[in-house]
Amino acid sequence: MPPSSAPLPSAAAQRRALIRHYKDNPPPMGVYAVRCDVAQLVCVKASMNLPGAFNRDRFQLRMGGHPDRRLQQAWRAHGEAALRFEVLDTLKRRADATDAEHRADLAALLALWQEELAA
């Protein structure tokens, strides 16, 4: 096998590249719902990190320690298959906005969805 002409990047260079990629590609933020049709339950929430929020909610439900007791009760009564996680709306990150401004935008969007779904 012929030797490669370009040297392999060092571990530190790979780490810097991964950090840059993470900072340049923030996770999607928005409003999501957790629904249980059997229990006729809809929980509407907002997050700056939608995939992380889904993961956190599922973990808390599996461990039996979710802060929303109605949702935990539905999980126990009907099982994981009865709950649906769905993204209702997303917000684009603005380069000129701070995290506080993004959170305020999310709170306003959350209020609109809660009013629409009467959750």
Biopython code that builds the backbone (N, CA, C, O; Angstrom):
import numpy as np
from Bio.PDB.StructureBuilder import StructureBuilder

atoms = [
    (1, "MET", "N", (0.858, -1.165, 0.000)),
    (1, "MET", "CA", (0.000, 0.000, 0.000)),
    (1, "MET", "C", (0.907, 1.232, 0.000)),
    (1, "MET", "O", (1.797, 1.335, 0.844)),
    (2, "PRO", "N", (0.697, 2.178, -0.941)),
    (2, "PRO", "CA", (1.567, 3.363, -1.002)),
    (2, "PRO", "C", (1.275, 4.291, 0.171)),
    (2, "PRO", "O", (0.132, 4.411, 0.613)),
    (3, "PRO", "N", (2.322, 4.943, 0.669)),
    (3, "PRO", "CA", (2.116, 5.863, 1.782)),
    (3, "PRO", "C", (1.307, 7.080, 1.341)),
    (3, "PRO", "O", (1.399, 7.527, 0.198)),
    (4, "SER", "N", (0.524, 7.598, 2.262)),
    (4, "SER", "CA", (-0.309, 8.763, 1.994)),
    (4, "SER", "C", (0.575, 9.991, 1.883)),
    (4, "SER", "O", (1.551, 10.129, 2.619)),
    (5, "SER", "N", (0.233, 10.887, 0.959)),
    (5, "SER", "CA", (1.049, 12.087, 0.779)),
    (5, "SER", "C", (0.754, 13.143, 1.846)),
    (5, "SER", "O", (1.630, 13.942, 2.176)),
    (6, "ALA", "N", (-0.439, 13.156, 2.377)),
    (6, "ALA", "CA", (-0.795, 14.136, 3.406)),
    (6, "ALA", "C", (-0.658, 13.492, 4.783)),
    (6, "ALA", "O", (-1.126, 12.373, 4.991)),
    (7, "PRO", "N", (-0.025, 14.183, 5.717)),
    (7, "PRO", "CA", (0.085, 13.606, 7.063)),
    (7, "PRO", "C", (-1.267, 13.596, 7.758)),
    (7, "PRO", "O", (-2.117, 14.449, 7.502)),
    (8, "LEU", "N", (-1.455, 12.634, 8.629)),
    (8, "LEU", "CA", (-2.694, 12.552, 9.397)),
    (8, "LEU", "C", (-2.738, 13.699, 10.405)),
    (8, "LEU", "O", (-1.716, 14.053, 10.992)),
    (9, "PRO", "N", (-3.932, 14.285, 10.606)),
    (9, "PRO", "CA", (-4.019, 15.365, 11.596)),
    (9, "PRO", "C", (-3.796, 14.824, 12.999)),
    (9, "PRO", "O", (-4.148, 13.686, 13.308)),
    (10, "SER", "N", (-3.215, 15.647, 13.827)),
    (10, "SER", "CA", (-2.968, 15.240, 15.208)),
    (10, "SER", "C", (-4.290, 15.168, 15.972)),
    (10, "SER", "O", (-5.315, 15.664, 15.504)),
    (11, "ALA", "N", (-4.253, 14.552, 17.138)),
    (11, "ALA", "CA", (-5.458, 14.442, 17.967)),
    (11, "ALA", "C", (-5.956, 15.826, 18.354)),
    (11, "ALA", "O", (-7.165, 16.058, 18.384)),
    (12, "ALA", "N", (-5.050, 16.747, 18.649)),
    (12, "ALA", "CA", (-5.439, 18.107, 19.024)),
    (12, "ALA", "C", (-6.111, 18.822, 17.851)),
    (12, "ALA", "O", (-7.084, 19.552, 18.043)),
    (13, "ALA", "N", (-5.596, 18.616, 16.643)),
    (13, "ALA", "CA", (-6.198, 19.251, 15.458)),
    (13, "ALA", "C", (-7.579, 18.671, 15.186)),
    (13, "ALA", "O", (-8.498, 19.400, 14.811)),
    (14, "GLN", "N", (-7.729, 17.353, 15.375)),
    (14, "GLN", "CA", (-9.040, 16.728, 15.187)),
    (14, "GLN", "C", (-10.033, 17.269, 16.210)),
    (14, "GLN", "O", (-11.192, 17.528, 15.887)),
    (15, "ARG", "N", (-9.572, 17.437, 17.434)),
    (15, "ARG", "CA", (-10.438, 17.956, 18.499)),
    (15, "ARG", "C", (-10.884, 19.383, 18.171)),
    (15, "ARG", "O", (-12.059, 19.718, 18.327)),
    (16, "ARG", "N", (-9.957, 20.215, 17.721)),
    (16, "ARG", "CA", (-10.304, 21.596, 17.344)),
    (16, "ARG", "C", (-11.316, 21.612, 16.201)),
    (16, "ARG", "O", (-12.242, 22.423, 16.197)),
    (17, "ALA", "N", (-11.140, 20.719, 15.236)),
    (17, "ALA", "CA", (-12.068, 20.645, 14.102)),
    (17, "ALA", "C", (-13.462, 20.221, 14.567)),
    (17, "ALA", "O", (-14.466, 20.760, 14.101)),
    (18, "LEU", "N", (-13.521, 19.257, 15.484)),
    (18, "LEU", "CA", (-14.823, 18.816, 16.004)),
    (18, "LEU", "C", (-15.501, 19.936, 16.795)),
    (18, "LEU", "O", (-16.710, 20.131, 16.670)),
    (19, "ILE", "N", (-14.751, 20.665, 17.595)),
    (19, "ILE", "CA", (-15.313, 21.783, 18.361)),
    (19, "ILE", "C", (-15.835, 22.856, 17.417)),
    (19, "ILE", "O", (-16.920, 23.396, 17.634)),
    (20, "ARG", "N", (-15.080, 23.168, 16.376)),
    (20, "ARG", "CA", (-15.498, 24.181, 15.390)),
    (20, "ARG", "C", (-16.789, 23.725, 14.705)),
    (20, "ARG", "O", (-17.709, 24.521, 14.519)),
    (21, "HIS", "N", (-16.855, 22.449, 14.332)),
    (21, "HIS", "CA", (-18.056, 21.916, 13.685)),
    (21, "HIS", "C", (-19.260, 22.040, 14.619)),
    (21, "HIS", "O", (-20.344, 22.430, 14.186)),
    (22, "TYR", "N", (-19.070, 21.708, 15.907)),
    (22, "TYR", "CA", (-20.155, 21.803, 16.887)),
    (22, "TYR", "C", (-20.643, 23.242, 17.019)),
    (22, "TYR", "O", (-21.848, 23.489, 17.049)),
    (23, "LYS", "N", (-19.718, 24.187, 17.098)),
    (23, "LYS", "CA", (-20.100, 25.591, 17.260)),
    (23, "LYS", "C", (-20.760, 26.150, 16.000)),
    (23, "LYS", "O", (-21.638, 27.008, 16.084)),
    (24, "ASP", "N", (-20.337, 25.666, 14.840)),
    (24, "ASP", "CA", (-20.899, 26.156, 13.578)),
    (24, "ASP", "C", (-22.242, 25.519, 13.234)),
    (24, "ASP", "O", (-22.960, 26.022, 12.370)),
    (25, "ASN", "N", (-22.589, 24.420, 13.901)),
    (25, "ASN", "CA", (-23.827, 23.695, 13.610)),
    (25, "ASN", "C", (-24.615, 23.449, 14.889)),
    (25, "ASN", "O", (-24.653, 22.321, 15.381)),
    (26, "PRO", "N", (-25.242, 24.484, 15.435)),
    (26, "PRO", "CA", (-25.999, 24.287, 16.678)),
    (26, "PRO", "C", (-27.221, 23.407, 16.436)),
    (26, "PRO", "O", (-27.733, 23.343, 15.318)),
    (27, "PRO", "N", (-27.689, 22.729, 17.488)),
    (27, "PRO", "CA", (-28.864, 21.863, 17.331)),
    (27, "PRO", "C", (-30.112, 22.702, 17.069)),
    (27, "PRO", "O", (-30.169, 23.870, 17.455)),
    (28, "PRO", "N", (-31.108, 22.113, 16.416)),
    (28, "PRO", "CA", (-32.340, 22.864, 16.158)),
    (28, "PRO", "C", (-33.076, 23.188, 17.452)),
    (28, "PRO", "O", (-33.070, 22.403, 18.400)),
    (29, "MET", "N", (-33.715, 24.365, 17.473)),
    (29, "MET", "CA", (-34.510, 24.762, 18.633)),
    (29, "MET", "C", (-35.938, 24.976, 18.181)),
    (29, "MET", "O", (-36.198, 25.301, 17.023)),
    (30, "GLY", "N", (-36.862, 24.790, 19.112)),
    (30, "GLY", "CA", (-38.254, 24.975, 18.755)),
    (30, "GLY", "C", (-39.209, 24.467, 19.809)),
    (30, "GLY", "O", (-38.850, 24.280, 20.972)),
    (31, "VAL", "N", (-40.435, 24.249, 19.371)),
    (31, "VAL", "CA", (-41.521, 23.798, 20.245)),
    (31, "VAL", "C", (-41.891, 22.381, 19.821)),
    (31, "VAL", "O", (-41.977, 22.070, 18.633)),
    (32, "TYR", "N", (-42.108, 21.530, 20.822)),
    (32, "TYR", "CA", (-42.472, 20.143, 20.536)),
    (32, "TYR", "C", (-43.603, 19.698, 21.447)),
    (32, "TYR", "O", (-43.900, 20.330, 22.461)),
    (33, "ALA", "N", (-44.221, 18.601, 21.059)),
    (33, "ALA", "CA", (-45.322, 18.038, 21.844)),
    (33, "ALA", "C", (-45.039, 16.575, 22.138)),
    (33, "ALA", "O", (-44.451, 15.855, 21.330)),
    (34, "VAL", "N", (-45.473, 16.163, 23.309)),
    (34, "VAL", "CA", (-45.482, 14.745, 23.663)),
    (34, "VAL", "C", (-46.955, 14.390, 23.805)),
    (34, "VAL", "O", (-47.661, 14.938, 24.652)),
    (35, "ARG", "N", (-47.408, 13.468, 22.964)),
    (35, "ARG", "CA", (-48.827, 13.119, 22.931)),
    (35, "ARG", "C", (-49.050, 11.672, 23.357)),
    (35, "ARG", "O", (-48.261, 10.778, 23.051)),
    (36, "CYS", "N", (-50.138, 11.479, 24.065)),
    (36, "CYS", "CA", (-50.621, 10.135, 24.380)),
    (36, "CYS", "C", (-52.093, 10.127, 23.982)),
    (36, "CYS", "O", (-52.946, 10.652, 24.697)),
    (37, "ASP", "N", (-52.375, 9.530, 22.841)),
    (37, "ASP", "CA", (-53.749, 9.520, 22.330)),
    (37, "ASP", "C", (-54.681, 8.707, 23.220)),
    (37, "ASP", "O", (-55.853, 9.051, 23.372)),
    (38, "VAL", "N", (-54.166, 7.630, 23.806)),
    (38, "VAL", "CA", (-54.995, 6.781, 24.656)),
    (38, "VAL", "C", (-55.498, 7.574, 25.865)),
    (38, "VAL", "O", (-56.669, 7.476, 26.231)),
    (39, "ALA", "N", (-54.615, 8.354, 26.478)),
    (39, "ALA", "CA", (-54.977, 9.138, 27.665)),
    (39, "ALA", "C", (-55.475, 10.537, 27.297)),
    (39, "ALA", "O", (-55.805, 11.330, 28.179)),
    (40, "GLN", "N", (-55.529, 10.838, 26.008)),
    (40, "GLN", "CA", (-55.928, 12.158, 25.509)),
    (40, "GLN", "C", (-55.115, 13.265, 26.200)),
    (40, "GLN", "O", (-55.661, 14.228, 26.738)),
    (41, "LEU", "N", (-53.788, 13.083, 26.161)),
    (41, "LEU", "CA", (-52.862, 13.986, 26.829)),
    (41, "LEU", "C", (-51.920, 14.613, 25.813)),
    (41, "LEU", "O", (-51.377, 13.923, 24.950)),
    (42, "VAL", "N", (-51.727, 15.925, 25.919)),
    (42, "VAL", "CA", (-50.765, 16.634, 25.084)),
    (42, "VAL", "C", (-49.949, 17.540, 25.994)),
    (42, "VAL", "O", (-50.500, 18.400, 26.682)),
    (43, "CYS", "N", (-48.637, 17.345, 25.995)),
    (43, "CYS", "CA", (-47.721, 18.214, 26.748)),
    (43, "CYS", "C", (-46.895, 18.989, 25.729)),
    (43, "CYS", "O", (-46.182, 18.395, 24.920)),
    (44, "VAL", "N", (-46.991, 20.302, 25.770)),
    (44, "VAL", "CA", (-46.277, 21.158, 24.820)),
    (44, "VAL", "C", (-45.120, 21.815, 25.555)),
    (44, "VAL", "O", (-45.289, 22.388, 26.631)),
    (45, "LYS", "N", (-43.934, 21.719, 24.947)),
    (45, "LYS", "CA", (-42.713, 22.240, 25.559)),
    (45, "LYS", "C", (-41.863, 22.931, 24.507)),
    (45, "LYS", "O", (-42.080, 22.778, 23.305)),
    (46, "ALA", "N", (-40.878, 23.704, 24.994)),
    (46, "ALA", "CA", (-39.928, 24.374, 24.107)),
    (46, "ALA", "C", (-38.520, 24.019, 24.541)),
    (46, "ALA", "O", (-38.272, 23.748, 25.716)),
    (47, "SER", "N", (-37.592, 24.022, 23.584)),
    (47, "SER", "CA", (-36.211, 23.710, 23.909)),
    (47, "SER", "C", (-35.256, 24.388, 22.935)),
    (47, "SER", "O", (-35.560, 24.568, 21.756)),
    (48, "MET", "N", (-34.093, 24.758, 23.463)),
    (48, "MET", "CA", (-33.018, 25.294, 22.624)),
    (48, "MET", "C", (-32.295, 24.155, 21.900)),
    (48, "MET", "O", (-31.493, 24.399, 20.999)),
    (49, "ASN", "N", (-32.583, 22.912, 22.296)),
    (49, "ASN", "CA", (-31.943, 21.742, 21.715)),
    (49, "ASN", "C", (-32.987, 20.627, 21.627)),
    (49, "ASN", "O", (-33.146, 19.847, 22.566)),
    (50, "LEU", "N", (-33.691, 20.553, 20.507)),
    (50, "LEU", "CA", (-34.789, 19.592, 20.370)),
    (50, "LEU", "C", (-34.341, 18.133, 20.506)),
    (50, "LEU", "O", (-34.971, 17.386, 21.255)),
    (51, "PRO", "N", (-33.285, 17.697, 19.816)),
    (51, "PRO", "CA", (-32.882, 16.291, 19.994)),
    (51, "PRO", "C", (-32.509, 15.987, 21.447)),
    (51, "PRO", "O", (-32.828, 14.913, 21.957)),
    (52, "GLY", "N", (-31.845, 16.915, 22.105)),
    (52, "GLY", "CA", (-31.483, 16.723, 23.500)),
    (52, "GLY", "C", (-32.704, 16.659, 24.403)),
    (52, "GLY", "O", (-32.730, 15.881, 25.357)),
    (53, "ALA", "N", (-33.711, 17.467, 24.112)),
    (53, "ALA", "CA", (-34.941, 17.471, 24.912)),
    (53, "ALA", "C", (-35.683, 16.138, 24.765)),
    (53, "ALA", "O", (-36.177, 15.591, 25.751)),
    (54, "PHE", "N", (-35.760, 15.617, 23.539)),
    (54, "PHE", "CA", (-36.409, 14.319, 23.322)),
    (54, "PHE", "C", (-35.677, 13.239, 24.118)),
    (54, "PHE", "O", (-36.298, 12.423, 24.799)),
    (55, "ASN", "N", (-34.362, 13.249, 24.020)),
    (55, "ASN", "CA", (-33.542, 12.265, 24.722)),
    (55, "ASN", "C", (-33.738, 12.378, 26.234)),
    (55, "ASN", "O", (-33.907, 11.364, 26.911)),
    (56, "ARG", "N", (-33.718, 13.596, 26.766)),
    (56, "ARG", "CA", (-33.884, 13.809, 28.207)),
    (56, "ARG", "C", (-35.259, 13.317, 28.668)),
    (56, "ARG", "O", (-35.362, 12.603, 29.665)),
    (57, "ASP", "N", (-36.319, 13.700, 27.939)),
    (57, "ASP", "CA", (-37.675, 13.289, 28.329)),
    (57, "ASP", "C", (-37.821, 11.769, 28.327)),
    (57, "ASP", "O", (-38.376, 11.195, 29.264)),
    (58, "ARG", "N", (-37.323, 11.119, 27.276)),
    (58, "ARG", "CA", (-37.428, 9.655, 27.205)),
    (58, "ARG", "C", (-36.661, 8.996, 28.355)),
    (58, "ARG", "O", (-37.143, 8.043, 28.967)),
    (59, "PHE", "N", (-35.471, 9.512, 28.637)),
    (59, "PHE", "CA", (-34.678, 8.950, 29.730)),
    (59, "PHE", "C", (-35.417, 9.110, 31.059)),
    (59, "PHE", "O", (-35.521, 8.153, 31.827)),
    (60, "GLN", "N", (-35.924, 10.298, 31.333)),
    (60, "GLN", "CA", (-36.634, 10.537, 32.591)),
    (60, "GLN", "C", (-37.873, 9.655, 32.704)),
    (60, "GLN", "O", (-38.172, 9.141, 33.781)),
    (61, "LEU", "N", (-38.589, 9.479, 31.604)),
    (61, "LEU", "CA", (-39.770, 8.623, 31.622)),
    (61, "LEU", "C", (-39.383, 7.166, 31.882)),
    (61, "LEU", "O", (-40.033, 6.478, 32.670)),
    (62, "ARG", "N", (-38.323, 6.699, 31.219)),
    (62, "ARG", "CA", (-37.881, 5.316, 31.425)),
    (62, "ARG", "C", (-37.436, 5.074, 32.858)),
    (62, "ARG", "O", (-37.656, 3.992, 33.402)),
    (63, "MET", "N", (-36.816, 6.063, 33.467)),
    (63, "MET", "CA", (-36.313, 5.925, 34.832)),
    (63, "MET", "C", (-37.391, 6.182, 35.886)),
    (63, "MET", "O", (-37.169, 5.955, 37.075)),
    (64, "GLY", "N", (-38.563, 6.660, 35.443)),
    (64, "GLY", "CA", (-39.670, 6.901, 36.363)),
    (64, "GLY", "C", (-39.562, 8.211, 37.122)),
    (64, "GLY", "O", (-40.204, 8.376, 38.160)),
    (65, "GLY", "N", (-38.767, 9.140, 36.628)),
    (65, "GLY", "CA", (-38.581, 10.393, 37.354)),
    (65, "GLY", "C", (-38.873, 11.632, 36.539)),
    (65, "GLY", "O", (-38.238, 12.665, 36.749)),
    (66, "HIS", "N", (-39.808, 11.560, 35.624)),
    (66, "HIS", "CA", (-40.135, 12.742, 34.818)),
    (66, "HIS", "C", (-40.863, 13.760, 35.685)),
    (66, "HIS", "O", (-41.743, 13.386, 36.461)),
    (67, "PRO", "N", (-40.509, 15.060, 35.568)),
    (67, "PRO", "CA", (-41.148, 16.077, 36.404)),
    (67, "PRO", "C", (-42.637, 16.290, 36.109)),
    (67, "PRO", "O", (-43.370, 16.758, 36.980)),
    (68, "ASP", "N", (-43.093, 15.958, 34.906)),
    (68, "ASP", "CA", (-44.509, 16.095, 34.574)),
    (68, "ASP", "C", (-45.214, 14.800, 34.987)),
    (68, "ASP", "O", (-45.118, 13.792, 34.287)),
    (69, "ARG", "N", (-45.908, 14.824, 36.099)),
    (69, "ARG", "CA", (-46.530, 13.625, 36.660)),
    (69, "ARG", "C", (-47.594, 13.022, 35.753)),
    (69, "ARG", "O", (-47.746, 11.801, 35.694)),
    (70, "ARG", "N", (-48.341, 13.890, 35.036)),
    (70, "ARG", "CA", (-49.373, 13.358, 34.127)),
    (70, "ARG", "C", (-48.733, 12.530, 33.022)),
    (70, "ARG", "O", (-49.235, 11.467, 32.657)),
    (71, "LEU", "N", (-47.622, 13.027, 32.497)),
    (71, "LEU", "CA", (-46.916, 12.320, 31.433)),
    (71, "LEU", "C", (-46.316, 11.014, 31.959)),
    (71, "LEU", "O", (-46.377, 9.983, 31.289)),
    (72, "GLN", "N", (-45.749, 11.065, 33.140)),
    (72, "GLN", "CA", (-45.176, 9.855, 33.738)),
    (72, "GLN", "C", (-46.253, 8.812, 33.988)),
    (72, "GLN", "O", (-46.035, 7.620, 33.773)),
    (73, "GLN", "N", (-47.409, 9.264, 34.440)),
    (73, "GLN", "CA", (-48.522, 8.355, 34.695)),
    (73, "GLN", "C", (-48.996, 7.695, 33.390)),
    (73, "GLN", "O", (-49.284, 6.498, 33.368)),
    (74, "ALA", "N", (-49.075, 8.472, 32.315)),
    (74, "ALA", "CA", (-49.477, 7.924, 31.014)),
    (74, "ALA", "C", (-48.451, 6.905, 30.526)),
    (74, "ALA", "O", (-48.814, 5.879, 29.951)),
    (75, "TRP", "N", (-47.179, 7.185, 30.754)),
    (75, "TRP", "CA", (-46.104, 6.256, 30.365)),
    (75, "TRP", "C", (-46.266, 4.933, 31.105)),
    (75, "TRP", "O", (-46.177, 3.859, 30.509)),
    (76, "ARG", "N", (-46.502, 5.022, 32.403)),
    (76, "ARG", "CA", (-46.646, 3.793, 33.211)),
    (76, "ARG", "C", (-47.894, 3.005, 32.811)),
    (76, "ARG", "O", (-47.861, 1.777, 32.730)),
    (77, "ALA", "N", (-48.989, 3.717, 32.563)),
    (77, "ALA", "CA", (-50.257, 3.048, 32.279)),
    (77, "ALA", "C", (-50.308, 2.456, 30.872)),
    (77, "ALA", "O", (-50.857, 1.370, 30.680)),
    (78, "HIS", "N", (-49.740, 3.156, 29.882)),
    (78, "HIS", "CA", (-49.932, 2.753, 28.486)),
    (78, "HIS", "C", (-48.656, 2.332, 27.771)),
    (78, "HIS", "O", (-48.716, 1.773, 26.675)),
    (79, "GLY", "N", (-47.508, 2.593, 28.375)),
    (79, "GLY", "CA", (-46.239, 2.159, 27.790)),
    (79, "GLY", "C", (-45.644, 3.168, 26.821)),
    (79, "GLY", "O", (-46.283, 4.135, 26.406)),
    (80, "GLU", "N", (-44.398, 2.896, 26.484)),
    (80, "GLU", "CA", (-43.630, 3.780, 25.615)),
    (80, "GLU", "C", (-44.257, 3.933, 24.237)),
    (80, "GLU", "O", (-44.224, 5.019, 23.658)),
    (81, "ALA", "N", (-44.822, 2.867, 23.713)),
    (81, "ALA", "CA", (-45.387, 2.892, 22.364)),
    (81, "ALA", "C", (-46.579, 3.838, 22.242)),
    (81, "ALA", "O", (-46.907, 4.276, 21.139)),
    (82, "ALA", "N", (-47.227, 4.155, 23.352)),
    (82, "ALA", "CA", (-48.415, 5.012, 23.310)),
    (82, "ALA", "C", (-48.062, 6.498, 23.228)),
    (82, "ALA", "O", (-48.925, 7.320, 22.920)),
    (83, "LEU", "N", (-46.796, 6.855, 23.502)),
    (83, "LEU", "CA", (-46.398, 8.265, 23.479)),
    (83, "LEU", "C", (-45.698, 8.612, 22.177)),
    (83, "LEU", "O", (-44.869, 7.856, 21.670)),
    (84, "ARG", "N", (-46.055, 9.777, 21.648)),
    (84, "ARG", "CA", (-45.446, 10.289, 20.411)),
    (84, "ARG", "C", (-44.751, 11.610, 20.712)),
    (84, "ARG", "O", (-45.321, 12.487, 21.361)),
    (85, "PHE", "N", (-43.525, 11.747, 20.241)),
    (85, "PHE", "CA", (-42.776, 12.999, 20.333)),
    (85, "PHE", "C", (-42.786, 13.618, 18.945)),
    (85, "PHE", "O", (-42.390, 12.978, 17.971)),
    (86, "GLU", "N", (-43.238, 14.864, 18.855)),
    (86, "GLU", "CA", (-43.273, 15.500, 17.539)),
    (86, "GLU", "C", (-42.886, 16.969, 17.630)),
    (86, "GLU", "O", (-43.242, 17.667, 18.580)),
    (87, "VAL", "N", (-42.152, 17.420, 16.626)),
    (87, "VAL", "CA", (-41.757, 18.820, 16.532)),
    (87, "VAL", "C", (-42.936, 19.593, 15.951)),
    (87, "VAL", "O", (-43.441, 19.254, 14.881)),
    (88, "LEU", "N", (-43.371, 20.628, 16.655)),
    (88, "LEU", "CA", (-44.480, 21.456, 16.179)),
    (88, "LEU", "C", (-43.985, 22.634, 15.354)),
    (88, "LEU", "O", (-44.597, 22.996, 14.349)),
    (89, "ASP", "N", (-42.881, 23.230, 15.778)),
    (89, "ASP", "CA", (-42.360, 24.414, 15.104)),
    (89, "ASP", "C", (-40.889, 24.583, 15.455)),
    (89, "ASP", "O", (-40.473, 24.249, 16.564)),
    (90, "THR", "N", (-40.109, 25.094, 14.528)),
    (90, "THR", "CA", (-38.698, 25.371, 14.803)),
    (90, "THR", "C", (-38.412, 26.846, 14.564)),
    (90, "THR", "O", (-39.105, 27.525, 13.806)),
    (91, "LEU", "N", (-37.376, 27.315, 15.231)),
    (91, "LEU", "CA", (-36.906, 28.680, 15.049)),
    (91, "LEU", "C", (-35.506, 28.643, 14.465)),
    (91, "LEU", "O", (-34.675, 27.829, 14.866)),
    (92, "LYS", "N", (-35.256, 29.524, 13.521)),
    (92, "LYS", "CA", (-33.900, 29.645, 12.994)),
    (92, "LYS", "C", (-33.096, 30.523, 13.933)),
    (92, "LYS", "O", (-33.585, 31.537, 14.431)),
    (93, "ARG", "N", (-31.877, 30.125, 14.162)),
    (93, "ARG", "CA", (-30.994, 30.944, 14.994)),
    (93, "ARG", "C", (-30.553, 32.158, 14.187)),
    (93, "ARG", "O", (-30.159, 32.054, 13.025)),
    (94, "ARG", "N", (-30.632, 33.310, 14.842)),
    (94, "ARG", "CA", (-30.162, 34.546, 14.215)),
    (94, "ARG", "C", (-28.767, 34.850, 14.736)),
    (94, "ARG", "O", (-28.521, 34.783, 15.940)),
    (95, "ALA", "N", (-27.868, 35.177, 13.844)),
    (95, "ALA", "CA", (-26.485, 35.445, 14.244)),
    (95, "ALA", "C", (-26.396, 36.656, 15.166)),
    (95, "ALA", "O", (-25.505, 36.728, 16.012)),
    (96, "ASP", "N", (-27.312, 37.604, 15.006)),
    (96, "ASP", "CA", (-27.244, 38.838, 15.797)),
    (96, "ASP", "C", (-27.989, 38.727, 17.136)),
    (96, "ASP", "O", (-27.992, 39.685, 17.909)),
    (97, "ALA", "N", (-28.615, 37.589, 17.424)),
    (97, "ALA", "CA", (-29.413, 37.440, 18.638)),
    (97, "ALA", "C", (-28.622, 36.714, 19.727)),
    (97, "ALA", "O", (-27.781, 35.861, 19.442)),
    (98, "THR", "N", (-28.905, 37.064, 20.946)),
    (98, "THR", "CA", (-28.285, 36.399, 22.102)),
    (98, "THR", "C", (-29.129, 35.185, 22.491)),
    (98, "THR", "O", (-30.243, 35.003, 21.999)),
    (99, "ASP", "N", (-28.584, 34.366, 23.373)),
    (99, "ASP", "CA", (-29.353, 33.221, 23.874)),
    (99, "ASP", "C", (-30.620, 33.688, 24.586)),
    (99, "ASP", "O", (-31.667, 33.050, 24.483)),
    (100, "ALA", "N", (-30.519, 34.804, 25.310)),
    (100, "ALA", "CA", (-31.691, 35.339, 26.013)),
    (100, "ALA", "C", (-32.780, 35.732, 25.021)),
    (100, "ALA", "O", (-33.962, 35.503, 25.278)),
    (101, "GLU", "N", (-32.399, 36.316, 23.902)),
    (101, "GLU", "CA", (-33.390, 36.685, 22.880)),
    (101, "GLU", "C", (-33.996, 35.442, 22.238)),
    (101, "GLU", "O", (-35.192, 35.406, 21.948)),
    (102, "HIS", "N", (-33.169, 34.425, 22.017)),
    (102, "HIS", "CA", (-33.699, 33.175, 21.470)),
    (102, "HIS", "C", (-34.689, 32.543, 22.451)),
    (102, "HIS", "O", (-35.736, 32.041, 22.042)),
    (103, "ARG", "N", (-34.358, 32.569, 23.741)),
    (103, "ARG", "CA", (-35.260, 32.005, 24.752)),
    (103, "ARG", "C", (-36.581, 32.775, 24.806)),
    (103, "ARG", "O", (-37.645, 32.178, 24.965)),
    (104, "ALA", "N", (-36.507, 34.100, 24.673)),
    (104, "ALA", "CA", (-37.725, 34.915, 24.665)),
    (104, "ALA", "C", (-38.584, 34.576, 23.448)),
    (104, "ALA", "O", (-39.806, 34.474, 23.557)),
    (105, "ASP", "N", (-37.951, 34.402, 22.296)),
    (105, "ASP", "CA", (-38.687, 34.011, 21.086)),
    (105, "ASP", "C", (-39.342, 32.646, 21.273)),
    (105, "ASP", "O", (-40.489, 32.439, 20.876)),
    (106, "LEU", "N", (-38.599, 31.708, 21.887)),
    (106, "LEU", "CA", (-39.158, 30.379, 22.145)),
    (106, "LEU", "C", (-40.338, 30.449, 23.101)),
    (106, "LEU", "O", (-41.336, 29.754, 22.907)),
    (107, "ALA", "N", (-40.232, 31.288, 24.140)),
    (107, "ALA", "CA", (-41.331, 31.419, 25.108)),
    (107, "ALA", "C", (-42.586, 31.944, 24.416)),
    (107, "ALA", "O", (-43.690, 31.476, 24.695)),
    (108, "ALA", "N", (-42.422, 32.913, 23.517)),
    (108, "ALA", "CA", (-43.571, 33.454, 22.786)),
    (108, "ALA", "C", (-44.182, 32.396, 21.872)),
    (108, "ALA", "O", (-45.404, 32.270, 21.791)),
    (109, "LEU", "N", (-43.329, 31.635, 21.184)),
    (109, "LEU", "CA", (-43.816, 30.579, 20.296)),
    (109, "LEU", "C", (-44.508, 29.474, 21.097)),
    (109, "LEU", "O", (-45.526, 28.934, 20.664)),
    (110, "LEU", "N", (-43.960, 29.146, 22.249)),
    (110, "LEU", "CA", (-44.564, 28.149, 23.123)),
    (110, "LEU", "C", (-45.956, 28.597, 23.570)),
    (110, "LEU", "O", (-46.896, 27.801, 23.567)),
    (111, "ALA", "N", (-46.087, 29.853, 23.949)),
    (111, "ALA", "CA", (-47.391, 30.376, 24.386)),
    (111, "ALA", "C", (-48.417, 30.276, 23.255)),
    (111, "ALA", "O", (-49.575, 29.930, 23.493)),
    (112, "LEU", "N", (-47.992, 30.578, 22.029)),
    (112, "LEU", "CA", (-48.912, 30.469, 20.883)),
    (112, "LEU", "C", (-49.384, 29.025, 20.696)),
    (112, "LEU", "O", (-50.575, 28.781, 20.501)),
    (113, "TRP", "N", (-48.456, 28.072, 20.756)),
    (113, "TRP", "CA", (-48.825, 26.679, 20.562)),
    (113, "TRP", "C", (-49.675, 26.153, 21.707)),
    (113, "TRP", "O", (-50.597, 25.368, 21.482)),
    (114, "GLN", "N", (-49.379, 26.575, 22.934)),
    (114, "GLN", "CA", (-50.187, 26.131, 24.063)),
    (114, "GLN", "C", (-51.612, 26.658, 23.928)),
    (114, "GLN", "O", (-52.575, 25.959, 24.244)),
    (115, "GLU", "N", (-51.735, 27.875, 23.463)),
    (115, "GLU", "CA", (-53.079, 28.445, 23.251)),
    (115, "GLU", "C", (-53.802, 27.696, 22.149)),
    (115, "GLU", "O", (-54.988, 27.391, 22.274)),
    (116, "GLU", "N", (-53.083, 27.395, 21.052)),
    (116, "GLU", "CA", (-53.707, 26.706, 19.922)),
    (116, "GLU", "C", (-54.153, 25.295, 20.300)),
    (116, "GLU", "O", (-55.227, 24.848, 19.898)),
    (117, "LEU", "N", (-53.327, 24.602, 21.071)),
    (117, "LEU", "CA", (-53.656, 23.222, 21.425)),
    (117, "LEU", "C", (-54.392, 23.116, 22.753)),
    (117, "LEU", "O", (-54.819, 22.030, 23.146)),
    (118, "ALA", "N", (-54.538, 24.237, 23.442)),
    (118, "ALA", "CA", (-55.202, 24.278, 24.750)),
    (118, "ALA", "C", (-54.618, 23.226, 25.685)),
    (118, "ALA", "O", (-55.333, 22.473, 26.345)),
    (119, "ALA", "N", (-53.256, 23.207, 25.714)),
    (119, "ALA", "CA", (-52.573, 22.212, 26.560)),
    (119, "ALA", "C", (-52.150, 22.847, 27.866)),
    (119, "ALA", "O", (-51.561, 22.179, 28.716)),
]
sb = StructureBuilder()
sb.init_structure("model")
sb.init_model(0)
sb.init_chain("A")
sb.init_seg("    ")
for serial, (resi, resn, name, xyz) in enumerate(atoms, 1):
    if name == "N":
        sb.init_residue(resn, " ", resi, " ")
    sb.init_atom(name, np.array(xyz, "f"), 0.0, 1.0, " ", f" {name:<3s}", serial, name[0])
structure = sb.get_structure()
